[in-house]
Amino acid sequence: MKKIYSLAIFALFAIVVSCTDDSLDPLNFKSVKKGTLLALRGDFLQNIYVKGEPGAKFIPLIADGTEKFTFDAEFLSGDPASLASMDVYVEKKPSLERVFLKNIPFSEFKNDGKYPRPWVTVSIPLSDILTKIGITPNYPLDPADVNTLVTAYKFGINVITDLNLTDGSKVMADDLVAAGLYQSNQFYPAQNLAYNVVNFCAYDEVTWGGAFTANEIYSNGAYGPYTITLAPTGNPNEFLMTDFWDVGPTHTALIQFTASTDPDTQIVTFPDQMVDGVALSGTGTYDECTKTFKIQTLYGTDEWRYEFSQD
């Protein structure tokens, strides 16, 4: 495995630096010491490559101070002892100022066989990160601070790591200007990572009534848009949809929302029912913040994804 790492790094290095035009060197390897890379490992990497999810995320509205930004990193180098330490920063917006978080000495790295090369777990409390970007970590967070996080940091809080080598040189995160071009998860850099900020709004039943724009998405095409209306039935979180399937105002269907406690419980359904003598069912998700929802719908033998946005 060690030989595979070394050959792969060398091959990638040789291919990139062969470009005579610096603009054709998107990874900026001419600024990176040969064969030296902090590679991402652990759950953070699995979330990205296997699950297709953010590596790490938190929800400002319901944060309670127990959250941590955590990742494993493996030091890939022809000389594993060449790393002295690494400096971890957080990027403050909108200034893009780097604010120092912590120094991690090489003595904290392990070489216990979990990964082929020396590795370390980096774990930083959310409270420490918020403090560095100017947000007071009192929980629940102040509404103004929640708004700042879901707007200014809607693409995530950047956590940046520079490597300090024993010869006095550095491997700067900024030199890996196109880290996403690494196609192999074995060499995905851990020097510029995002702590994703998830916008979540508490469920508010009374705001779901009214007109919505509807679209039907089929496997072979789409139909819409047209307008439907939702009216409360008097039962908790239940609404009557008028003009279901764009057949007319007398064509109605019941839908039910789940009062959510986090983004994963924002569920909406067509409960099993008969609409004009045809069986209807479906399950989907809603977004309280944007007042949108979508339901994978089965109506008799017709199946489609129903998408709605409040007018």
C-alpha positions in Angstrom: 0.0 0.0 0.0 2.8 2.4 0.8 4.3 1.8 -2.7 1.0 2.5 -4.3 0.7 5.8 -2.5 4.3 6.9 -3.4 3.9 5.9 -7.1 0.5 7.6 -7.4 1.7 10.8 -5.8 4.8 10.9 -8.0 2.7 10.2 -11.2 0.2 12.9 -10.4 3.1 15.3 -9.7 4.9 14.4 -12.9 1.8 14.9 -15.0 0.9 18.3 -13.6 4.3 19.9 -13.6 4.9 18.9 -17.2 2.6 21.8 -18.2 4.7 24.7 -19.4 1.8 27.1 -19.0 1.2 27.9 -15.2 -2.5 28.5 -16.0 -2.7 24.9 -16.9 -1.6 23.9 -13.4 -4.9 24.2 -11.6 -3.7 22.3 -8.5 -0.7 24.7 -8.3 1.7 21.8 -7.6 4.7 24.1 -8.4 4.0 25.7 -5.0 3.6 22.4 -3.1 6.5 20.4 -1.8 6.8 17.2 -3.8 5.0 14.2 -2.4 3.6 16.0 0.6 -0.2 16.0 1.2 -2.6 15.9 4.1 -5.3 13.5 2.9 -8.8 13.3 4.2 -10.0 10.1 6.0 -12.7 8.8 8.2 -16.4 9.6 8.3 -15.9 13.0 6.8 -14.6 11.4 3.6 -17.2 8.7 3.6 -20.0 11.2 3.8 -18.6 13.0 0.7 -17.7 10.0 -1.5 -20.1 7.3 -0.4 -23.2 9.0 0.9 -23.0 12.1 -1.3 -23.6 14.4 1.8 -21.7 17.2 3.4 -18.6 16.0 5.3 -19.8 17.7 8.4 -22.8 19.9 9.1 -24.6 21.7 11.9 -28.1 23.4 12.3 -27.8 26.8 13.9 -31.5 27.0 14.9 -31.2 23.9 17.1 -27.5 23.9 18.0 -26.9 23.2 21.7 -23.1 23.4 22.0 -22.4 19.7 21.8 -21.5 19.9 18.1 -17.9 19.4 16.9 -16.2 19.7 13.5 -14.3 16.4 13.3 -12.2 14.7 10.6 -9.3 12.2 10.3 -6.3 13.2 8.2 -3.4 11.1 7.0 0.0 12.6 6.2 1.3 11.4 2.9 4.9 12.0 2.3 8.1 10.2 1.1 9.4 11.3 4.5 6.7 10.9 7.2 8.9 12.5 9.8 9.1 15.8 7.7 6.0 17.2 9.4 6.6 19.4 12.4 3.0 20.6 13.0 -0.1 22.0 11.4 -1.9 25.2 11.9 -5.7 25.2 11.7 -7.7 28.4 10.9 -11.3 29.4 10.3 -12.2 31.8 7.5 -14.2 34.8 8.6 -16.7 36.3 6.2 -17.1 38.7 4.4 -13.5 39.7 4.9 -12.1 36.2 4.2 -9.7 36.8 7.1 -8.0 33.7 8.4 -8.5 33.4 12.2 -6.2 31.0 14.0 -7.9 28.1 15.8 -5.2 25.8 17.0 -1.8 24.2 16.3 -1.5 20.4 16.2 2.0 19.1 16.7 3.2 16.0 14.8 3.5 14.3 18.2 -0.3 14.0 18.2 -0.2 11.9 15.0 -0.7 8.1 15.4 0.9 5.3 13.5 -1.1 2.4 14.7 -2.1 0.7 11.5 -5.5 2.2 11.1 -4.1 4.0 8.0 -0.8 3.2 6.3 0.8 6.6 7.2 0.8 8.8 10.3 -2.7 10.2 10.9 -4.5 12.4 13.4 -8.1 13.1 14.4 -8.9 16.8 14.4 -11.9 17.8 16.5 -12.9 21.4 17.1 -16.0 22.4 19.2 -18.5 24.4 17.3 -18.4 27.0 20.1 -14.7 27.6 19.4 -15.4 28.2 15.7 -18.3 30.5 16.3 -16.2 32.6 18.7 -13.5 33.0 16.1 -15.9 34.3 13.5 -17.5 36.8 15.9 -20.6 34.9 17.1 -21.2 34.5 20.8 -21.8 30.8 21.5 -24.8 31.1 23.9 -27.4 28.5 23.2 -29.9 28.6 21.7 -28.2 31.0 19.4 -29.5 34.5 19.1 -31.9 34.8 16.1 -29.6 37.5 14.5 -26.7 35.1 14.7 -28.7 32.3 13.2 -29.6 34.6 10.3 -25.9 35.5 9.9 -24.9 31.9 9.7 -27.6 30.8 7.2 -26.9 33.8 4.9 -23.2 34.9 5.1 -22.1 31.2 5.7 -24.8 29.5 3.6 -22.0 27.7 1.6 -20.3 26.6 4.8 -17.7 27.8 7.3 -14.2 27.1 5.8 -11.7 25.4 8.0 -8.2 25.7 6.6 -5.0 23.8 7.5 -1.4 24.7 6.7 1.4 22.3 7.2 4.7 23.3 8.9 7.6 21.1 7.8 10.7 20.4 9.7 12.9 22.1 7.2 11.1 25.4 7.8 9.0 25.3 4.7 5.2 25.3 4.6 2.5 23.5 2.5 -0.2 26.2 2.4 -3.9 25.3 1.9 -4.2 28.2 -0.5 -1.7 26.5 -2.8 -4.2 23.7 -3.5 -6.4 26.0 -5.4 -8.5 23.3 -7.1 -8.5 20.5 -4.6 -11.8 19.2 -6.0 -10.0 18.0 -9.1 -8.6 15.0 -7.1 -10.7 12.2 -8.5 -9.4 9.5 -6.1 -10.6 9.6 -2.5 -7.2 8.4 -1.5 -5.7 11.8 -2.2 -8.6 14.1 -1.3 -6.9 17.0 0.5 -7.9 17.8 4.1 -6.5 21.3 4.1 -9.6 23.2 3.0 -12.9 21.8 4.3 -16.3 23.2 4.8 -18.5 23.0 8.0 -21.9 23.0 6.3 -24.6 25.3 7.7 -28.1 23.8 7.4 -30.9 26.3 7.3 -33.8 24.8 9.3 -37.0 26.6 10.4 -39.5 25.4 13.0 -42.7 24.0 11.6 -45.6 26.5 11.6 -48.9 24.9 10.6 -50.9 28.1 10.0 -48.5 29.3 7.3 -49.1 26.4 5.0 -52.5 27.4 3.7 -53.1 29.2 0.4 -52.1 28.9 -3.2 -49.2 26.9 -4.5 -47.6 26.4 -7.9 -47.6 22.7 -8.8 -45.5 20.7 -11.3 -45.6 17.0 -12.1 -42.3 15.4 -12.9 -42.6 12.0 -14.7 -39.9 9.6 -15.9 -40.5 10.6 -19.5 -41.4 14.3 -19.1 -43.2 16.9 -17.0 -46.6 18.7 -16.7 -47.3 22.1 -15.3 -47.2 24.6 -13.8 -50.7 25.1 -12.5 -52.2 26.3 -9.2 -53.5 24.3 -6.3 -54.7 25.5 -2.9 -54.3 24.1 0.6 -57.0 24.6 3.2 -56.8 23.3 6.8 -59.3 20.5 7.6 -59.4 21.1 11.3 -57.3 18.0 12.1 -53.7 18.6 13.2 -51.3 19.3 10.3 -53.9 18.1 7.8 -54.9 20.1 4.6 -57.3 19.6 1.8 -55.7 20.1 -1.6 -58.0 21.6 -4.3 -57.4 20.9 -8.0 -55.4 17.8 -7.4 -53.9 16.5 -10.8 -55.2 19.7 -12.5 -58.5 18.1 -13.0 -60.7 20.9 -11.5 -61.7 22.5 -8.2 -63.9 19.5 -7.2 -60.9 17.2 -7.5 -59.5 17.2 -4.0 -57.0 15.2 -1.9 -55.8 15.1 1.7 -52.2 15.8 2.6 -50.6 15.6 6.1 -47.4 17.3 7.4 -45.3 16.0 10.2 -44.4 18.6 12.8 -40.6 18.5 12.4 -37.9 18.8 15.0 -35.0 18.8 12.5 -34.5 18.7 8.7 -34.7 14.9 8.7 -38.3 14.9 10.1 -39.8 17.3 7.6 -42.1 14.7 6.1 -45.3 15.2 4.1 -47.6 12.5 2.8 -50.7 11.8 0.8 -52.2 9.3 3.3 -53.8 6.3 1.7 -57.1 7.4 0.3 -59.5 7.2 -2.7 -59.8 10.2 -5.0 -62.6 9.8 -7.5 -62.5 6.1 -7.0 -58.8 5.8 -7.6 -56.2 4.9 -4.9 -53.8 7.7 -4.0 -50.7 7.5 -1.8 -47.3 9.2 -1.5 -44.5 10.3 0.7 -42.1 13.2 0.5 -40.4 16.1 2.2 -41.0 19.7 2.9 -38.9 22.8 3.6 -40.4 25.1 6.1 -38.0 27.9 5.3 -38.8 28.1 1.6 -42.4 26.9 1.9 -41.8 24.1 -0.7 -42.6 20.4 -0.7 -42.4 17.4 -3.0 -44.2 14.1 -2.8 -43.4 10.9 -4.8 -47.0 10.2 -5.8 -48.8 7.0 -6.8 -52.3 7.5 -8.2 -53.7 4.3 -9.6 -51.1 3.2 -12.1 -49.7 6.7 -12.6 -46.5 7.6 -10.7 -44.7 11.0 -10.6 -42.9 13.4 -8.3 -45.2 16.2 -7.3 -43.4 19.5 -6.6 -45.0 22.6 -4.9 -43.9 26.1 -4.1 -46.1 28.6 -2.2 -47.2 31.6 -4.3 
